[in-house]
Amino acid sequence: MATTEIRTTKVKVPNGDLQIDAYLAEPAKQGKFPAVIVIQEIFGVNIHIREVAEKFAKEGYVAIAPALYQRTAPGFEAVYTQEDIQRGRSYKEQTTAEEILSDIQSAIAYLKTLPNVQKDAIGSIGFCFGGHVVYLAATLPDIKVTASFYGGGITNSTPGGGEPTLTHTSKIKAPIYAFFGTEDQGIPLEHTEEIEAELKKHQISHKIFRYEGAGHGFFCNHRASYNPEAAADAWQQVLELFQKNLQLQTV
């Protein structure tokens, strides 16, 4: 069980002239810990994303959630109303893969400056829009493990346009788990099968989880689609994945 006391801070991650707002959650005790980059849904670094970062910190990780809308909508965070969905999607459409990868690389560089981070033990997790983003970010050499939750559009799009994110699968060098609900109206079963086939083709360590009866956003307890059983199982899978690949130390 997670028992670690934590501290949380709002920080700035430098990326050239851009200062990216980020939420940092870390164990309060002394030591060196693996790190996790938590990537937002379309709703910004909202309460759900902050809570995920805190869950990781309680498990003994340094977790950071950078704001991917810093260029177009600094400070944006929303809940799950129809109006918020429209706003979040509009900001998502203004992102590009190049800028997103640059921001995540900057978050990695920031983590490496922290004295309590194991610099060679950094993973990522993302949800919804972030589930797509972390599949793309899994191509970065510093990312040692990835958990992608219901990332839509991986097979047929990429942020800002261009070749679909799926076409970059061969660049992934570290284990990746992907989580989907069978009732997700935005991600057809054939898309998850395409992702699985591509990961197998390139012999990338992976598992695909499909939760019967679960819809989009099933992991988020602030959504109407929250599925406690699926969420609990997925979290255990994530913890086992990260503990195995990031060499979690007890201090």
C-alpha positions as CSV (number, residue, x, y, z in Angstrom):
1,M,0.0,0.0,0.0
2,A,1.1,3.6,-0.7
3,T,2.1,5.2,2.6
4,T,4.8,7.7,1.6
5,E,4.3,11.3,2.7
6,I,4.5,13.7,-0.2
7,R,5.0,17.4,-1.1
8,T,3.6,19.2,-4.1
9,T,4.7,22.3,-5.9
10,K,3.9,24.4,-8.9
11,V,7.1,24.8,-10.9
12,K,8.3,26.3,-14.2
13,V,10.0,24.1,-16.8
14,P,12.2,26.1,-19.1
15,N,12.1,25.3,-22.8
16,G,14.0,28.1,-24.6
17,D,12.1,31.3,-24.1
18,L,9.0,29.4,-23.0
19,Q,8.3,28.8,-19.3
20,I,6.0,25.8,-19.0
21,D,3.8,25.6,-16.0
22,A,4.0,22.2,-14.3
23,Y,2.7,20.4,-11.2
24,L,5.4,18.5,-9.2
25,A,4.6,15.8,-6.7
26,E,7.4,14.0,-4.9
27,P,8.1,11.9,-1.8
28,A,8.8,14.1,1.2
29,K,11.5,11.7,2.5
30,Q,15.2,11.7,1.5
31,G,16.4,9.5,-1.3
32,K,16.7,9.2,-5.0
33,F,13.6,8.1,-6.8
34,P,12.5,7.2,-10.3
35,A,10.4,9.8,-12.1
36,V,7.2,9.8,-14.1
37,I,5.9,12.4,-16.6
38,V,2.1,12.6,-16.3
39,I,0.5,13.8,-19.5
40,Q,-2.9,15.6,-19.4
41,E,-6.1,14.9,-21.2
42,I,-7.6,17.7,-23.3
43,F,-8.6,19.4,-20.0
44,G,-5.2,20.6,-19.0
45,V,-3.4,19.9,-15.8
46,N,-6.6,19.6,-13.8
47,I,-7.5,17.9,-10.6
48,H,-7.5,14.4,-12.1
49,I,-4.0,14.8,-13.5
50,R,-2.7,16.4,-10.3
51,E,-4.2,13.4,-8.3
52,V,-2.5,10.9,-10.6
53,A,0.9,12.7,-10.0
54,E,0.2,12.5,-6.3
55,K,-0.7,8.8,-6.5
56,F,2.7,8.2,-8.0
57,A,4.5,10.3,-5.4
58,K,2.9,8.2,-2.7
59,E,4.3,5.1,-4.3
60,G,7.8,6.5,-4.3
61,Y,8.2,8.4,-7.6
62,V,8.9,12.0,-8.5
63,A,6.0,12.9,-10.8
64,I,5.7,16.0,-13.0
65,A,2.7,17.1,-15.1
66,P,3.7,19.8,-17.7
67,A,1.0,22.0,-19.2
68,L,0.9,21.1,-23.0
69,Y,-1.2,24.1,-23.8
70,Q,1.3,26.7,-22.5
71,R,1.7,28.4,-25.8
72,T,-2.0,28.9,-26.6
73,A,-3.9,28.7,-23.3
74,P,-1.6,29.2,-20.3
75,G,-3.3,28.3,-17.0
76,F,-6.1,26.4,-18.7
77,E,-7.7,23.7,-16.7
78,A,-11.2,22.4,-17.0
79,V,-13.6,19.7,-15.8
80,Y,-15.8,17.5,-18.0
81,T,-18.7,19.6,-19.3
82,Q,-19.6,19.7,-22.9
83,E,-18.3,23.3,-23.1
84,D,-15.0,22.2,-21.6
85,I,-14.7,19.4,-24.1
86,Q,-15.1,21.9,-27.0
87,R,-12.6,24.3,-25.5
88,G,-10.1,21.5,-24.7
89,R,-10.4,20.0,-28.2
90,S,-9.8,23.4,-29.8
91,Y,-6.6,23.8,-27.9
92,K,-5.5,20.3,-28.7
93,E,-5.9,21.0,-32.4
94,Q,-3.4,23.8,-32.0
95,T,-0.6,21.5,-30.7
96,T,2.1,20.0,-32.9
97,A,4.1,16.8,-32.4
98,E,7.3,18.8,-32.7
99,E,6.4,21.2,-29.9
100,I,5.0,18.5,-27.7
101,L,8.1,16.4,-27.9
102,S,10.2,19.5,-27.2
103,D,8.2,20.2,-24.1
104,I,8.4,16.6,-22.8
105,Q,12.2,16.7,-23.5
106,S,12.4,19.9,-21.5
107,A,10.4,18.2,-18.6
108,I,13.0,15.3,-18.8
109,A,15.8,17.8,-18.6
110,Y,14.2,19.5,-15.6
111,L,13.7,16.2,-13.8
112,K,17.4,15.5,-14.3
113,T,18.3,18.7,-12.4
114,L,16.5,17.5,-9.3
115,P,18.7,16.0,-6.7
116,N,16.2,13.3,-5.7
117,V,15.6,11.9,-9.2
118,Q,17.3,8.7,-10.6
119,K,18.3,10.3,-13.9
120,D,18.2,7.0,-15.8
121,A,14.8,6.0,-14.5
122,I,12.1,8.1,-16.2
123,G,8.8,6.9,-17.5
124,S,5.6,8.4,-18.8
125,I,1.8,8.0,-18.4
126,G,-0.9,9.8,-20.3
127,F,-4.7,9.8,-20.6
128,C,-7.0,10.6,-23.5
129,F,-5.0,13.2,-25.6
130,G,-2.1,12.3,-23.3
131,G,-2.5,8.6,-24.1
132,H,-1.7,9.5,-27.7
133,V,1.1,11.9,-26.7
134,V,2.9,9.3,-24.6
135,Y,2.9,6.8,-27.4
136,L,4.7,9.5,-29.4
137,A,7.0,10.3,-26.5
138,A,7.9,6.7,-26.1
139,T,10.2,7.2,-29.1
140,L,12.4,9.5,-26.9
141,P,15.5,7.6,-25.7
142,D,15.2,8.9,-22.1
143,I,11.7,7.3,-21.6
144,K,12.2,3.8,-20.1
145,V,8.6,2.8,-19.8
146,T,5.2,4.0,-21.0
147,A,1.6,3.6,-19.9
148,S,-0.9,4.9,-22.5
149,F,-4.6,5.2,-21.5
150,Y,-7.3,5.4,-24.2
151,G,-5.2,7.4,-26.6
152,G,-7.3,8.2,-29.6
153,G,-6.1,8.8,-33.1
154,I,-2.8,7.0,-32.8
155,T,-3.5,4.9,-35.9
156,N,-4.6,7.7,-38.2
157,S,-3.3,11.1,-37.0
158,T,-0.6,12.9,-35.2
159,P,-0.7,16.3,-33.4
160,G,-0.3,19.1,-36.0
161,G,-0.7,16.7,-38.9
162,G,1.6,14.5,-40.8
163,E,2.2,10.7,-40.8
164,P,0.2,9.0,-38.1
165,T,1.9,8.4,-34.8
166,L,1.6,4.7,-35.3
167,T,4.2,4.9,-38.1
168,H,6.8,5.9,-35.5
169,T,6.3,2.6,-33.6
170,S,9.7,1.2,-34.7
171,K,11.4,4.0,-32.8
172,I,10.0,2.8,-29.4
173,K,12.8,1.0,-27.5
174,A,11.2,0.5,-24.1
175,P,8.2,-1.4,-22.8
176,I,4.7,0.1,-23.3
177,Y,1.3,-0.9,-21.9
178,A,-1.9,0.5,-23.5
179,F,-5.3,0.5,-21.8
180,F,-8.7,0.7,-23.6
181,G,-12.3,0.2,-22.8
182,T,-14.4,-1.9,-25.1
183,E,-17.2,0.6,-24.9
184,D,-15.0,3.6,-25.9
185,Q,-17.0,5.2,-28.7
186,G,-14.0,7.2,-29.9
187,I,-11.5,4.3,-30.3
188,P,-12.8,1.4,-32.4
189,L,-11.6,-2.1,-31.6
190,E,-9.8,-2.3,-34.9
191,H,-7.6,0.6,-33.9
192,T,-6.4,-1.2,-30.8
193,E,-5.8,-4.3,-32.9
194,E,-3.7,-2.2,-35.4
195,I,-1.6,-0.8,-32.5
196,E,-1.1,-4.3,-31.1
197,A,-0.1,-5.7,-34.5
198,E,2.4,-2.9,-35.0
199,L,4.0,-3.4,-31.6
200,K,4.3,-7.1,-32.3
201,K,5.7,-6.4,-35.8
202,H,8.6,-4.4,-34.3
203,Q,9.1,-6.8,-31.4
204,I,8.5,-4.1,-28.8
205,S,7.7,-5.3,-25.2
206,H,4.1,-4.5,-24.7
207,K,0.7,-5.5,-23.4
208,I,-2.7,-4.3,-24.6
209,F,-5.5,-4.3,-22.0
210,R,-9.2,-4.1,-23.1
211,Y,-11.7,-3.7,-20.3
212,E,-15.1,-5.1,-21.0
213,G,-17.9,-2.6,-20.4
214,A,-15.5,0.3,-19.8
215,G,-15.8,3.5,-21.8
216,H,-13.6,6.4,-22.5
217,G,-12.1,7.9,-19.4
218,F,-12.7,4.9,-17.3
219,F,-9.7,5.6,-15.1
220,C,-10.9,9.1,-14.0
221,N,-13.1,9.2,-10.9
222,H,-14.2,12.7,-11.9
223,R,-15.9,11.5,-15.0
224,A,-19.3,9.9,-15.4
225,S,-17.6,7.0,-17.3
226,Y,-15.4,6.1,-14.3
227,N,-15.2,2.3,-13.9
228,P,-13.8,1.5,-10.5
229,E,-13.0,-2.2,-11.2
230,A,-11.2,-1.4,-14.5
231,A,-9.4,1.5,-12.9
232,A,-8.2,-0.5,-10.0
233,D,-6.9,-3.3,-12.2
234,A,-5.2,-0.9,-14.6
235,W,-3.5,0.9,-11.7
236,Q,-2.0,-2.3,-10.4
237,Q,-0.8,-3.2,-13.9
238,V,0.9,0.3,-14.2
239,L,2.6,-0.1,-10.8
240,E,4.0,-3.5,-11.7
241,L,5.1,-2.2,-15.0
242,F,6.9,0.8,-13.6
243,Q,8.4,-1.0,-10.6
244,K,9.9,-3.6,-12.9
245,N,11.3,-1.2,-15.4
246,L,12.3,1.8,-13.3
247,Q,14.0,-0.1,-10.5
248,L,12.1,1.4,-7.7
249,Q,14.3,1.7,-4.6
250,T,13.2,1.5,-1.0
251,V,14.8,4.1,1.2
